Amino acid sequence: MVAAQLVDADGCPDSAAARAIQVAAVDEGLLLLTCGAFGHVIRFIPPLIVGKEHIDEGVEKFAGALARA
């Protein structure tokens, strides 16, 4: 599992940004989970056996979600 914590310019948890990225990721075909006390952390949980091509595809879709959110 890998996670990305989202904070605003002041360093405060940014749950709205995490939710927007999660929704945009679904549109890209990528399922992500949010967690954390403020819902500001995005978790990536690939299967235990995953190939480089699938990781690359997931990162590409995540980049697309970031651009859309």
N, CA, C, O and CB atoms as a CASP TS submission, in Angstrom:
PFRMAT TS
TARGET T0000
AUTHOR 0000-0000-0000
METHOD Language model
MODEL 1
PARENT N/A
ATOM      1  N   MET     1       0.847  -1.174   0.000  1.00  0.00           N
ATOM      2  CA  MET     1       0.000   0.000   0.000  1.00  0.00           C
ATOM      3  C   MET     1       0.897   1.243   0.000  1.00  0.00           C
ATOM      4  O   MET     1       1.918   1.295   0.685  1.00  0.00           O
ATOM      5  CB  MET     1      -0.966  -0.005   1.227  1.00  0.00           C
ATOM      6  N   VAL     2       0.490   2.225  -0.776  1.00  0.00           N
ATOM      7  CA  VAL     2       1.165   3.512  -0.830  1.00  0.00           C
ATOM      8  C   VAL     2       0.081   4.569  -0.660  1.00  0.00           C
ATOM      9  O   VAL     2      -1.057   4.377  -1.089  1.00  0.00           O
ATOM     10  CB  VAL     2       1.975   3.705  -2.182  1.00  0.00           C
ATOM     11  N   ALA     3       0.439   5.683  -0.034  1.00  0.00           N
ATOM     12  CA  ALA     3      -0.565   6.726   0.193  1.00  0.00           C
ATOM     13  C   ALA     3       0.003   8.094  -0.153  1.00  0.00           C
ATOM     14  O   ALA     3       1.213   8.315  -0.123  1.00  0.00           O
ATOM     15  CB  ALA     3      -1.051   6.707   1.654  1.00  0.00           C
ATOM     16  N   ALA     4      -0.906   9.001  -0.481  1.00  0.00           N
ATOM     17  CA  ALA     4      -0.557  10.396  -0.740  1.00  0.00           C
ATOM     18  C   ALA     4      -1.435  11.265   0.148  1.00  0.00           C
ATOM     19  O   ALA     4      -2.662  11.203   0.076  1.00  0.00           O
ATOM     20  CB  ALA     4      -0.736  10.768  -2.258  1.00  0.00           C
ATOM     21  N   GLN     5      -0.798  12.071   0.983  1.00  0.00           N
ATOM     22  CA  GLN     5      -1.522  12.965   1.882  1.00  0.00           C
ATOM     23  C   GLN     5      -1.696  14.305   1.185  1.00  0.00           C
ATOM     24  O   GLN     5      -0.726  14.885   0.696  1.00  0.00           O
ATOM     25  CB  GLN     5      -0.774  13.133   3.245  1.00  0.00           C
ATOM     26  N   LEU     6      -2.922  14.797   1.138  1.00  0.00           N
ATOM     27  CA  LEU     6      -3.200  16.065   0.469  1.00  0.00           C
ATOM     28  C   LEU     6      -3.424  17.163   1.505  1.00  0.00           C
ATOM     29  O   LEU     6      -4.244  17.032   2.413  1.00  0.00           O
ATOM     30  CB  LEU     6      -4.430  15.937  -0.459  1.00  0.00           C
ATOM     31  N   VAL     7      -2.676  18.239   1.342  1.00  0.00           N
ATOM     32  CA  VAL     7      -2.812  19.390   2.230  1.00  0.00           C
ATOM     33  C   VAL     7      -2.922  20.654   1.381  1.00  0.00           C
ATOM     34  O   VAL     7      -2.503  20.682   0.224  1.00  0.00           O
ATOM     35  CB  VAL     7      -1.607  19.486   3.221  1.00  0.00           C
ATOM     36  N   ASP     8      -3.493  21.696   1.980  1.00  0.00           N
ATOM     37  CA  ASP     8      -3.609  22.963   1.260  1.00  0.00           C
ATOM     38  C   ASP     8      -2.324  23.772   1.427  1.00  0.00           C
ATOM     39  O   ASP     8      -1.351  23.282   2.000  1.00  0.00           O
ATOM     40  CB  ASP     8      -4.833  23.773   1.766  1.00  0.00           C
ATOM     41  N   ALA     9      -2.320  24.988   0.937  1.00  0.00           N
ATOM     42  CA  ALA     9      -1.123  25.829   0.969  1.00  0.00           C
ATOM     43  C   ALA     9      -0.651  26.121   2.391  1.00  0.00           C
ATOM     44  O   ALA     9       0.526  26.409   2.610  1.00  0.00           O
ATOM     45  CB  ALA     9      -1.391  27.131   0.247  1.00  0.00           C
ATOM     46  N   ASP    10      -1.560  26.047   3.348  1.00  0.00           N
ATOM     47  CA  ASP    10      -1.208  26.301   4.748  1.00  0.00           C
ATOM     48  C   ASP    10      -0.796  25.035   5.489  1.00  0.00           C
ATOM     49  O   ASP    10      -0.469  25.088   6.675  1.00  0.00           O
ATOM     50  CB  ASP    10      -2.372  26.946   5.462  1.00  0.00           C
ATOM     51  N   GLY    11      -0.810  23.894   4.793  1.00  0.00           N
ATOM     52  CA  GLY    11      -0.437  22.633   5.417  1.00  0.00           C
ATOM     53  C   GLY    11      -1.578  21.939   6.145  1.00  0.00           C
ATOM     54  O   GLY    11      -1.355  20.968   6.869  1.00  0.00           O
ATOM     55  N   CYS    12      -2.804  22.432   5.958  1.00  0.00           N
ATOM     56  CA  CYS    12      -3.971  21.828   6.596  1.00  0.00           C
ATOM     57  C   CYS    12      -4.530  20.717   5.703  1.00  0.00           C
ATOM     58  O   CYS    12      -4.431  20.807   4.479  1.00  0.00           O
ATOM     59  CB  CYS    12      -5.060  22.900   6.883  1.00  0.00           C
ATOM     60  N   PRO    13      -5.115  19.671   6.299  1.00  0.00           N
ATOM     61  CA  PRO    13      -5.689  18.579   5.510  1.00  0.00           C
ATOM     62  C   PRO    13      -6.686  19.106   4.482  1.00  0.00           C
ATOM     63  O   PRO    13      -7.516  19.959   4.795  1.00  0.00           O
ATOM     64  CB  PRO    13      -6.371  17.559   6.428  1.00  0.00           C
ATOM     65  N   ASP    14      -6.603  18.595   3.261  1.00  0.00           N
ATOM     66  CA  ASP    14      -7.492  19.042   2.180  1.00  0.00           C
ATOM     67  C   ASP    14      -8.356  17.868   1.704  1.00  0.00           C
ATOM     68  O   ASP    14      -8.065  17.225   0.695  1.00  0.00           O
ATOM     69  CB  ASP    14      -6.666  19.633   0.990  1.00  0.00           C
ATOM     70  N   SER    15      -9.417  17.613   2.456  1.00  0.00           N
ATOM     71  CA  SER    15     -10.308  16.498   2.127  1.00  0.00           C
ATOM     72  C   SER    15     -11.097  16.759   0.848  1.00  0.00           C
ATOM     73  O   SER    15     -11.440  15.814   0.137  1.00  0.00           O
ATOM     74  CB  SER    15     -11.270  16.237   3.281  1.00  0.00           C
ATOM     75  N   ALA    16     -11.392  18.021   0.541  1.00  0.00           N
ATOM     76  CA  ALA    16     -12.125  18.331  -0.688  1.00  0.00           C
ATOM     77  C   ALA    16     -11.295  17.962  -1.914  1.00  0.00           C
ATOM     78  O   ALA    16     -11.826  17.428  -2.887  1.00  0.00           O
ATOM     79  CB  ALA    16     -12.505  19.826  -0.732  1.00  0.00           C
ATOM     80  N   ALA    17     -10.009  18.241  -1.870  1.00  0.00           N
ATOM     81  CA  ALA    17      -9.131  17.887  -2.988  1.00  0.00           C
ATOM     82  C   ALA    17      -9.025  16.374  -3.124  1.00  0.00           C
ATOM     83  O   ALA    17      -9.048  15.845  -4.236  1.00  0.00           O
ATOM     84  CB  ALA    17      -7.732  18.503  -2.798  1.00  0.00           C
ATOM     85  N   ALA    18      -8.909  15.681  -2.005  1.00  0.00           N
ATOM     86  CA  ALA    18      -8.829  14.215  -2.044  1.00  0.00           C
ATOM     87  C   ALA    18     -10.084  13.623  -2.660  1.00  0.00           C
ATOM     88  O   ALA    18     -10.004  12.702  -3.473  1.00  0.00           O
ATOM     89  CB  ALA    18      -8.618  13.645  -0.634  1.00  0.00           C
ATOM     90  N   ARG    19     -11.225  14.136  -2.286  1.00  0.00           N
ATOM     91  CA  ARG    19     -12.491  13.633  -2.831  1.00  0.00           C
ATOM     92  C   ARG    19     -12.595  13.942  -4.320  1.00  0.00           C
ATOM     93  O   ARG    19     -13.028  13.089  -5.095  1.00  0.00           O
ATOM     94  CB  ARG    19     -13.687  14.246  -2.077  1.00  0.00           C
ATOM     95  N   ALA    20     -12.208  15.143  -4.730  1.00  0.00           N
ATOM     96  CA  ALA    20     -12.265  15.515  -6.145  1.00  0.00           C
ATOM     97  C   ALA    20     -11.353  14.614  -6.978  1.00  0.00           C
ATOM     98  O   ALA    20     -11.721  14.209  -8.081  1.00  0.00           O
ATOM     99  CB  ALA    20     -11.868  16.994  -6.331  1.00  0.00           C
ATOM    100  N   ILE    21     -10.184  14.306  -6.464  1.00  0.00           N
ATOM    101  CA  ILE    21      -9.256  13.419  -7.182  1.00  0.00           C
ATOM    102  C   ILE    21      -9.820  12.008  -7.240  1.00  0.00           C
ATOM    103  O   ILE    21      -9.706  11.333  -8.264  1.00  0.00           O
ATOM    104  CB  ILE    21      -7.865  13.411  -6.504  1.00  0.00           C
ATOM    105  N   GLN    22     -10.423  11.562  -6.152  1.00  0.00           N
ATOM    106  CA  GLN    22     -11.025  10.222  -6.132  1.00  0.00           C
ATOM    107  C   GLN    22     -12.120  10.109  -7.194  1.00  0.00           C
ATOM    108  O   GLN    22     -12.176   9.115  -7.917  1.00  0.00           O
ATOM    109  CB  GLN    22     -11.605   9.908  -4.732  1.00  0.00           C
ATOM    110  N   VAL    23     -12.975  11.098  -7.294  1.00  0.00           N
ATOM    111  CA  VAL    23     -14.057  11.088  -8.281  1.00  0.00           C
ATOM    112  C   VAL    23     -13.485  11.142  -9.701  1.00  0.00           C
ATOM    113  O   VAL    23     -13.942  10.414 -10.582  1.00  0.00           O
ATOM    114  CB  VAL    23     -15.021  12.276  -8.044  1.00  0.00           C
ATOM    115  N   ALA    24     -12.492  12.000  -9.923  1.00  0.00           N
ATOM    116  CA  ALA    24     -11.869  12.097 -11.249  1.00  0.00           C
ATOM    117  C   ALA    24     -11.167  10.792 -11.616  1.00  0.00           C
ATOM    118  O   ALA    24     -11.147  10.406 -12.785  1.00  0.00           O
ATOM    119  CB  ALA    24     -10.866  13.267 -11.290  1.00  0.00           C
ATOM    120  N   ALA    25     -10.593  10.114 -10.629  1.00  0.00           N
ATOM    121  CA  ALA    25      -9.920   8.843 -10.889  1.00  0.00           C
ATOM    122  C   ALA    25     -10.908   7.786 -11.371  1.00  0.00           C
ATOM    123  O   ALA    25     -10.581   6.990 -12.252  1.00  0.00           O
ATOM    124  CB  ALA    25      -9.199   8.353  -9.631  1.00  0.00           C
ATOM    125  N   VAL    26     -12.094   7.771 -10.811  1.00  0.00           N
ATOM    126  CA  VAL    26     -13.122   6.827 -11.269  1.00  0.00           C
ATOM    127  C   VAL    26     -13.428   7.077 -12.737  1.00  0.00           C
ATOM    128  O   VAL    26     -13.584   6.131 -13.509  1.00  0.00           O
ATOM    129  CB  VAL    26     -14.415   6.954 -10.416  1.00  0.00           C
ATOM    130  N   ASP    27     -13.515   8.335 -13.125  1.00  0.00           N
ATOM    131  CA  ASP    27     -13.751   8.671 -14.527  1.00  0.00           C
ATOM    132  C   ASP    27     -12.606   8.179 -15.422  1.00  0.00           C
ATOM    133  O   ASP    27     -12.816   7.884 -16.599  1.00  0.00           O
ATOM    134  CB  ASP    27     -13.927  10.187 -14.683  1.00  0.00           C
ATOM    135  N   GLU    28     -11.398   8.094 -14.858  1.00  0.00           N
ATOM    136  CA  GLU    28     -10.233   7.597 -15.600  1.00  0.00           C
ATOM    137  C   GLU    28     -10.165   6.068 -15.592  1.00  0.00           C
ATOM    138  O   GLU    28      -9.339   5.475 -16.286  1.00  0.00           O
ATOM    139  CB  GLU    28      -8.945   8.177 -15.008  1.00  0.00           C
ATOM    140  N   GLY    29     -11.042   5.432 -14.800  1.00  0.00           N
ATOM    141  CA  GLY    29     -11.025   3.976 -14.703  1.00  0.00           C
ATOM    142  C   GLY    29     -10.136   3.455 -13.588  1.00  0.00           C
ATOM    143  O   GLY    29      -9.698   2.305 -13.634  1.00  0.00           O
ATOM    144  N   LEU    30      -9.862   4.284 -12.587  1.00  0.00           N
ATOM    145  CA  LEU    30      -8.984   3.927 -11.475  1.00  0.00           C
ATOM    146  C   LEU    30      -9.751   4.075 -10.167  1.00  0.00           C
ATOM    147  O   LEU    30     -10.284   5.146  -9.876  1.00  0.00           O
ATOM    148  CB  LEU    30      -7.703   4.811 -11.467  1.00  0.00           C
ATOM    149  N   LEU    31      -9.807   3.011  -9.382  1.00  0.00           N
ATOM    150  CA  LEU    31     -10.472   3.056  -8.078  1.00  0.00           C
ATOM    151  C   LEU    31      -9.445   3.358  -7.000  1.00  0.00           C
ATOM    152  O   LEU    31      -8.442   2.656  -6.874  1.00  0.00           O
ATOM    153  CB  LEU    31     -11.204   1.721  -7.776  1.00  0.00           C
ATOM    154  N   LEU    32      -9.696   4.394  -6.233  1.00  0.00           N
ATOM    155  CA  LEU    32      -8.830   4.792  -5.129  1.00  0.00           C
ATOM    156  C   LEU    32      -9.656   4.877  -3.860  1.00  0.00           C
ATOM    157  O   LEU    32     -10.868   5.089  -3.910  1.00  0.00           O
ATOM    158  CB  LEU    32      -8.131   6.143  -5.422  1.00  0.00           C
ATOM    159  N   LEU    33      -9.003   4.714  -2.731  1.00  0.00           N
ATOM    160  CA  LEU    33      -9.664   4.851  -1.441  1.00  0.00           C
ATOM    161  C   LEU    33      -9.132   6.088  -0.740  1.00  0.00           C
ATOM    162  O   LEU    33      -7.947   6.407  -0.840  1.00  0.00           O
ATOM    163  CB  LEU    33      -9.453   3.591  -0.568  1.00  0.00           C
ATOM    164  N   THR    34     -10.014   6.783  -0.030  1.00  0.00           N
ATOM    165  CA  THR    34      -9.558   7.872   0.826  1.00  0.00           C
ATOM    166  C   THR    34      -9.604   7.381   2.265  1.00  0.00           C
ATOM    167  O   THR    34     -10.402   6.513   2.620  1.00  0.00           O
ATOM    168  CB  THR    34     -10.432   9.162   0.636  1.00  0.00           C
ATOM    169  N   CYS    35      -8.744   7.948   3.074  1.00  0.00           N
ATOM    170  CA  CYS    35      -8.710   7.571   4.484  1.00  0.00           C
ATOM    171  C   CYS    35      -8.115   8.737   5.262  1.00  0.00           C
ATOM    172  O   CYS    35      -7.940   9.829   4.721  1.00  0.00           O
ATOM    173  CB  CYS    35      -7.883   6.254   4.712  1.00  0.00           C
ATOM    174  N   GLY    36      -7.814   8.506   6.504  1.00  0.00           N
ATOM    175  CA  GLY    36      -7.260   9.544   7.368  1.00  0.00           C
ATOM    176  C   GLY    36      -8.367  10.188   8.186  1.00  0.00           C
ATOM    177  O   GLY    36      -9.542  10.128   7.822  1.00  0.00           O
ATOM    178  N   ALA    37      -7.988  10.787   9.267  1.00  0.00           N
ATOM    179  CA  ALA    37      -8.955  11.407  10.174  1.00  0.00           C
ATOM    180  C   ALA    37      -9.800  12.474   9.474  1.00  0.00           C
ATOM    181  O   ALA    37     -10.948  12.707   9.852  1.00  0.00           O
ATOM    182  CB  ALA    37      -8.232  12.024  11.362  1.00  0.00           C
ATOM    183  N   PHE    38      -9.236  13.110   8.467  1.00  0.00           N
ATOM    184  CA  PHE    38      -9.943  14.172   7.749  1.00  0.00           C
ATOM    185  C   PHE    38     -10.325  13.771   6.325  1.00  0.00           C
ATOM    186  O   PHE    38     -10.838  14.592   5.565  1.00  0.00           O
ATOM    187  CB  PHE    38      -9.088  15.419   7.710  1.00  0.00           C
ATOM    188  N   GLY    39     -10.076  12.506   5.960  1.00  0.00           N
ATOM    189  CA  GLY    39     -10.381  12.047   4.607  1.00  0.00           C
ATOM    190  C   GLY    39      -9.498  12.690   3.566  1.00  0.00           C
ATOM    191  O   GLY    39      -9.912  12.860   2.419  1.00  0.00           O
ATOM    192  N   HIS    40      -8.283  13.051   3.950  1.00  0.00           N
ATOM    193  CA  HIS    40      -7.383  13.788   3.061  1.00  0.00           C
ATOM    194  C   HIS    40      -6.231  12.938   2.520  1.00  0.00           C
ATOM    195  O   HIS    40      -5.290  13.470   1.932  1.00  0.00           O
ATOM    196  CB  HIS    40      -6.822  14.980   3.790  1.00  0.00           C
ATOM    197  N   VAL    41      -6.303  11.631   2.716  1.00  0.00           N
ATOM    198  CA  VAL    41      -5.255  10.725   2.260  1.00  0.00           C
ATOM    199  C   VAL    41      -5.832   9.806   1.190  1.00  0.00           C
ATOM    200  O   VAL    41      -6.915   9.248   1.364  1.00  0.00           O
ATOM    201  CB  VAL    41      -4.668   9.902   3.445  1.00  0.00           C
ATOM    202  N   ILE    42      -5.113   9.651   0.094  1.00  0.00           N
ATOM    203  CA  ILE    42      -5.525   8.741  -0.972  1.00  0.00           C
ATOM    204  C   ILE    42      -4.631   7.518  -0.902  1.00  0.00           C
ATOM    205  O   ILE    42      -3.405   7.631  -0.881  1.00  0.00           O
ATOM    206  CB  ILE    42      -5.445   9.424  -2.384  1.00  0.00           C
ATOM    207  N   ARG    43      -5.258   6.338  -0.865  1.00  0.00           N
ATOM    208  CA  ARG    43      -4.494   5.092  -0.781  1.00  0.00           C
ATOM    209  C   ARG    43      -4.507   4.364  -2.120  1.00  0.00           C
ATOM    210  O   ARG    43      -5.530   4.276  -2.799  1.00  0.00           O
ATOM    211  CB  ARG    43      -5.061   4.182   0.323  1.00  0.00           C
ATOM    212  N   PHE    44      -3.343   3.850  -2.470  1.00  0.00           N
ATOM    213  CA  PHE    44      -3.185   3.007  -3.642  1.00  0.00           C
ATOM    214  C   PHE    44      -2.934   1.596  -3.113  1.00  0.00           C
ATOM    215  O   PHE    44      -1.963   1.372  -2.390  1.00  0.00           O
ATOM    216  CB  PHE    44      -2.006   3.512  -4.587  1.00  0.00           C
ATOM    217  N   ILE    45      -3.784   0.658  -3.461  1.00  0.00           N
ATOM    218  CA  ILE    45      -3.637  -0.704  -2.960  1.00  0.00           C
ATOM    219  C   ILE    45      -3.677  -1.675  -4.143  1.00  0.00           C
ATOM    220  O   ILE    45      -4.725  -2.242  -4.451  1.00  0.00           O
ATOM    221  CB  ILE    45      -4.752  -1.042  -1.921  1.00  0.00           C
ATOM    222  N   PRO    46      -2.527  -1.863  -4.803  1.00  0.00           N
ATOM    223  CA  PRO    46      -2.489  -2.815  -5.924  1.00  0.00           C
ATOM    224  C   PRO    46      -2.500  -4.245  -5.388  1.00  0.00           C
ATOM    225  O   PRO    46      -2.254  -4.459  -4.201  1.00  0.00           O
ATOM    226  CB  PRO    46      -1.230  -2.578  -6.811  1.00  0.00           C
ATOM    227  N   PRO    47      -2.778  -5.212  -6.236  1.00  0.00           N
ATOM    228  CA  PRO    47      -2.696  -6.604  -5.793  1.00  0.00           C
ATOM    229  C   PRO    47      -1.247  -6.959  -5.416  1.00  0.00           C
ATOM    230  O   PRO    47      -0.308  -6.257  -5.788  1.00  0.00           O
ATOM    231  CB  PRO    47      -3.219  -7.557  -6.904  1.00  0.00           C
ATOM    232  N   LEU    48      -1.092  -8.045  -4.684  1.00  0.00           N
ATOM    233  CA  LEU    48       0.248  -8.457  -4.269  1.00  0.00           C
ATOM    234  C   LEU    48       1.141  -8.784  -5.455  1.00  0.00           C
ATOM    235  O   LEU    48       2.349  -8.551  -5.413  1.00  0.00           O
ATOM    236  CB  LEU    48       0.161  -9.657  -3.351  1.00  0.00           C
ATOM    237  N   ILE    49       0.549  -9.322  -6.507  1.00  0.00           N
ATOM    238  CA  ILE    49       1.307  -9.627  -7.717  1.00  0.00           C
ATOM    239  C   ILE    49       0.825  -8.666  -8.798  1.00  0.00           C
ATOM    240  O   ILE    49      -0.297  -8.778  -9.292  1.00  0.00           O
ATOM    241  CB  ILE    49       1.129 -11.138  -8.158  1.00  0.00           C
ATOM    242  N   VAL    50       1.683  -7.730  -9.152  1.00  0.00           N
ATOM    243  CA  VAL    50       1.307  -6.716 -10.137  1.00  0.00           C
ATOM    244  C   VAL    50       2.522  -6.452 -11.026  1.00  0.00           C
ATOM    245  O   VAL    50       3.654  -6.366 -10.552  1.00  0.00           O
ATOM    246  CB  VAL    50       0.812  -5.390  -9.440  1.00  0.00           C
ATOM    247  N   GLY    51       2.257  -6.329 -12.317  1.00  0.00           N
ATOM    248  CA  GLY    51       3.332  -6.072 -13.265  1.00  0.00           C
ATOM    249  C   GLY    51       3.611  -4.590 -13.438  1.00  0.00           C
ATOM    250  O   GLY    51       2.773  -3.742 -13.133  1.00  0.00           O
ATOM    251  N   LYS    52       4.802  -4.297 -13.931  1.00  0.00           N
ATOM    252  CA  LYS    52       5.206  -2.910 -14.168  1.00  0.00           C
ATOM    253  C   LYS    52       4.212  -2.192 -15.079  1.00  0.00           C
ATOM    254  O   LYS    52       3.909  -1.018 -14.868  1.00  0.00           O
ATOM    255  CB  LYS    52       6.611  -2.861 -14.782  1.00  0.00           C
ATOM    256  N   GLU    53       3.709  -2.895 -16.085  1.00  0.00           N
ATOM    257  CA  GLU    53       2.785  -2.252 -17.023  1.00  0.00           C
ATOM    258  C   GLU    53       1.497  -1.801 -16.323  1.00  0.00           C
ATOM    259  O   GLU    53       0.917  -0.778 -16.686  1.00  0.00           O
ATOM    260  CB  GLU    53       2.447  -3.211 -18.173  1.00  0.00           C
ATOM    261  N   HIS    54       1.058  -2.559 -15.332  1.00  0.00           N
ATOM    262  CA  HIS    54      -0.154  -2.162 -14.597  1.00  0.00           C
ATOM    263  C   HIS    54       0.127  -0.980 -13.664  1.00  0.00           C
ATOM    264  O   HIS    54      -0.713  -0.093 -13.507  1.00  0.00           O
ATOM    265  CB  HIS    54      -0.704  -3.354 -13.784  1.00  0.00           C
ATOM    266  N   ILE    55       1.294  -0.974 -13.057  1.00  0.00           N
ATOM    267  CA  ILE    55       1.678   0.171 -12.220  1.00  0.00           C
ATOM    268  C   ILE    55       1.769   1.419 -13.087  1.00  0.00           C
ATOM    269  O   ILE    55       1.262   2.475 -12.709  1.00  0.00           O
ATOM    270  CB  ILE    55       3.032  -0.092 -11.495  1.00  0.00           C
ATOM    271  N   ASP    56       2.412   1.305 -14.247  1.00  0.00           N
ATOM    272  CA  ASP    56       2.533   2.448 -15.156  1.00  0.00           C
ATOM    273  C   ASP    56       1.152   2.950 -15.578  1.00  0.00           C
ATOM    274  O   ASP    56       0.911   4.156 -15.628  1.00  0.00           O
ATOM    275  CB  ASP    56       3.362   2.065 -16.398  1.00  0.00           C
ATOM    276  N   GLU    57       0.257   2.025 -15.877  1.00  0.00           N
ATOM    277  CA  GLU    57      -1.103   2.407 -16.273  1.00  0.00           C
ATOM    278  C   GLU    57      -1.816   3.131 -15.132  1.00  0.00           C
ATOM    279  O   GLU    57      -2.497   4.131 -15.358  1.00  0.00           O
ATOM    280  CB  GLU    57      -1.913   1.164 -16.700  1.00  0.00           C
ATOM    281  N   GLY    58      -1.661   2.630 -13.913  1.00  0.00           N
ATOM    282  CA  GLY    58      -2.289   3.268 -12.762  1.00  0.00           C
ATOM    283  C   GLY    58      -1.754   4.663 -12.517  1.00  0.00           C
ATOM    284  O   GLY    58      -2.516   5.580 -12.211  1.00  0.00           O
ATOM    285  N   VAL    59      -0.443   4.829 -12.650  1.00  0.00           N
ATOM    286  CA  VAL    59       0.163   6.144 -12.464  1.00  0.00           C
ATOM    287  C   VAL    59      -0.317   7.102 -13.542  1.00  0.00           C
ATOM    288  O   VAL    59      -0.583   8.271 -13.261  1.00  0.00           O
ATOM    289  CB  VAL    59       1.696   6.044 -12.483  1.00  0.00           C
ATOM    290  N   GLU    60      -0.429   6.621 -14.759  1.00  0.00           N
ATOM    291  CA  GLU    60      -0.935   7.459 -15.863  1.00  0.00           C
ATOM    292  C   GLU    60      -2.369   7.908 -15.596  1.00  0.00           C
ATOM    293  O   GLU    60      -2.716   9.067 -15.825  1.00  0.00           O
ATOM    294  CB  GLU    60      -0.865   6.691 -17.202  1.00  0.00           C
ATOM    295  N   LYS    61      -3.193   6.993 -15.116  1.00  0.00           N
ATOM    296  CA  LYS    61      -4.591   7.336 -14.807  1.00  0.00           C
ATOM    297  C   LYS    61      -4.660   8.301 -13.617  1.00  0.00           C
ATOM    298  O   LYS    61      -5.498   9.202 -13.590  1.00  0.00           O
ATOM    299  CB  LYS    61      -5.412   6.054 -14.503  1.00  0.00           C
ATOM    300  N   PHE    62      -3.780   8.104 -12.644  1.00  0.00           N
ATOM    301  CA  PHE    62      -3.758   9.020 -11.500  1.00  0.00           C
ATOM    302  C   PHE    62      -3.352  10.421 -11.959  1.00  0.00           C
ATOM    303  O   PHE    62      -3.922  11.412 -11.502  1.00  0.00           O
ATOM    304  CB  PHE    62      -2.787   8.505 -10.403  1.00  0.00           C
ATOM    305  N   ALA    63      -2.379  10.508 -12.851  1.00  0.00           N
ATOM    306  CA  ALA    63      -1.972  11.804 -13.396  1.00  0.00           C
ATOM    307  C   ALA    63      -3.129  12.477 -14.125  1.00  0.00           C
ATOM    308  O   ALA    63      -3.325  13.687 -14.018  1.00  0.00           O
ATOM    309  CB  ALA    63      -0.778  11.637 -14.344  1.00  0.00           C
ATOM    310  N   GLY    64      -3.899  11.670 -14.874  1.00  0.00           N
ATOM    311  CA  GLY    64      -5.082  12.215 -15.546  1.00  0.00           C
ATOM    312  C   GLY    64      -6.107  12.732 -14.548  1.00  0.00           C
ATOM    313  O   GLY    64      -6.736  13.765 -14.777  1.00  0.00           O
ATOM    314  N   ALA    65      -6.274  12.014 -13.437  1.00  0.00           N
ATOM    315  CA  ALA    65      -7.220  12.441 -12.402  1.00  0.00           C
ATOM    316  C   ALA    65      -6.755  13.734 -11.754  1.00  0.00           C
ATOM    317  O   ALA    65      -7.570  14.615 -11.478  1.00  0.00           O
ATOM    318  CB  ALA    65      -7.389  11.348 -11.336  1.00  0.00           C
ATOM    319  N   LEU    66      -5.449  13.860 -11.507  1.00  0.00           N
ATOM    320  CA  LEU    66      -4.924  15.098 -10.938  1.00  0.00           C
ATOM    321  C   LEU    66      -5.181  16.279 -11.864  1.00  0.00           C
ATOM    322  O   LEU    66      -5.535  17.367 -11.410  1.00  0.00           O
ATOM    323  CB  LEU    66      -3.428  14.965 -10.660  1.00  0.00           C
ATOM    324  N   ALA    67      -5.003  16.063 -13.149  1.00  0.00           N
ATOM    325  CA  ALA    67      -5.221  17.140 -14.120  1.00  0.00           C
ATOM    326  C   ALA    67      -6.693  17.541 -14.194  1.00  0.00           C
ATOM    327  O   ALA    67      -7.012  18.707 -14.427  1.00  0.00           O
ATOM    328  CB  ALA    67      -4.729  16.712 -15.505  1.00  0.00           C
ATOM    329  N   ARG    68      -7.582  16.577 -13.997  1.00  0.00           N
ATOM    330  CA  ARG    68      -9.024  16.849 -14.087  1.00  0.00           C
ATOM    331  C   ARG    68      -9.592  17.470 -12.822  1.00  0.00           C
ATOM    332  O   ARG    68     -10.556  18.234 -12.886  1.00  0.00           O
ATOM    333  CB  ARG    68      -9.768  15.576 -14.390  1.00  0.00           C
ATOM    334  N   ALA    69      -9.005  17.151 -11.668  1.00  0.00           N
ATOM    335  CA  ALA    69      -9.579  17.585 -10.379  1.00  0.00           C
ATOM    336  C   ALA    69      -9.298  19.048 -10.087  1.00  0.00           C
ATOM    337  O   ALA    69      -9.712  19.560  -9.047  1.00  0.00           O
ATOM    338  CB  ALA    69      -9.032  16.733  -9.245  1.00  0.00           C
TER
END
